[in-house]
């Protein structure tokens, strides 16, 4: 941030399934050593806590159903077979979640190869980017005057 002069950083989908990212960002901004990547046992503890907090907020059945969509984010790159992943995607209680998470190897190291890979849906790229007239004429952001012509807009 200091080197580039940007006003901020957007975390976006990078945090999905990786809640420790906020801890790492705080350490980096404070000039501190960033912690090591978590082993699977630490990830499953975070998964359990996430499901527990959702259950406290929404009730256990609803909280567990809401948690299901996060399972693939948390386990991306880890050796969790398809049957186990499917079962986790159907979990409806914290006890069932505990039983399934116990099947995973808590000592499995974080899959470093997954860092930097695309996260989320990777649909087809847009064929053409359209910028307003004059958008690229102002390189420092101080004097661009963009033409607004209501007849050229789609209304949404």
N, C-alpha and C positions, 0 to 999 in steps of 0.2 A: 504494500500500500504506500509506504514511504517512497519507494523507488519509482513507482508509476504515477503517483499523485491521484489515484482513483479515490472517489469518495466513499466507496464501500465494496463489499463482496457479497454476491448472491450465492447462497449455498445450494438452493434448488433441490433436485432429486438426489444430489450427492449424499444427503443425510438419511435417505430412506434405507432402513435396515442397518444404518451405521450411526447410532446416536452418539458414539464416542467422538465423532467428527467435531462436535461443538467443543469438547474438552481439548482436542488437538488444536483447533483454531484459536481458542483462548490462550493456550500455551504459546503458540507461534506468535501471536500479536503481542504477548508479554515478553517475548524474547527468551522464553524458557524452552527446555528440551521437550520435544513432543514425545508422548508415551509410545511404547511399542504397540504393535497391532495385537488385538485380543485373540486368544486361542478360542476354539469352539465352545469350551465350557463357559468362558466369559460372555460370549455371544448368547448362549442359551439362557444364562442368568438375566441378561438384558431383555431377551424375548419374554421370559417369565414375568419380569417386572412390568413390562409393557402391557401384557395381557392382564396382569393383576390390577394395574391402574385403570385400564379400560373397564374392567369388571366392577371396580369400586364406583366408577362414574356412571355406568350404564346398567349395572346388574350383570351377573356372571354369564348367563347365556348370550345376551346381546353383546357384551364386551368381548367374549371369545369369538363370536361371529365377526365382529369388527376387526379383531386381531388377525384373522385368517389372511387377509389381503397383504399383510406385512411379512408373512413367512418366507416367501420366495426372495424378498429383499435381504432378509437376515442371512439366509442360507446360501446365497449366490456364491458358487465356487467351492463350497464345502461338499464333502463326500456324504451326502444324504440321499439314499436311493429313492426312486420314484414312488415306491409303495409308502415309504415313510412320509415323503413330501405330500402325497395325496391324503394320507391320514391326518397330517397336520392341517391341511386345508379344509378338513371337516370337523375339527375340534370344536366341542361345545361346552367344555368345562375345564377348569384349571387342573383338576385331578387328571383328566385325560391328557392335557397338555404336558403335565409332569411325567406321566408314563411314557409318552412319545419322546420327549426331550432326553429322557434317561437312556434311550437307545443310541444316542450319538456319542462319539468319542470326545470327551471333554478336553483331551490333550492335542487334538488335531490343530495344527498351526493355521493361521489365517492364510487364505489363498491369495498370496501377493499378486499372482498373475491376473487377478480380477481388477486390480487397481487401475484406473484409467480406462476401463472398458465402458462402452455405452450402457447407461442404466435407463430402464423404462422402455416403452414401445419405440421401435425404430422404423416407423413408416417410411414410405417412399419420400425422397426429398422433393421439395417444391421445385418445379421446373424453371421458375423465373421469379426473381426478387424485384419488386416494384417499389421505388422510393419516390417521395414527392419531388416535383421539379425544384432544382436548386439545392437539394439536400447535400450533395457532395461538393458544392462550390465553396463552402465555408469550412476550412480545415481546422480552425481553432475554436469554433463554436460561439463566436462573439458577434457575428454580423450577418448570419444567413437570414434572408427574407424569403420565406416560402410563400408561393402564390396559393391563395385559397380561392378556388372557384367551385361554388356549390354545384354547378352543373357537371363537374367532373368526379363527384364523389358518388358512392353507391348507397350511402346512408347506413352502412353498417357492415 
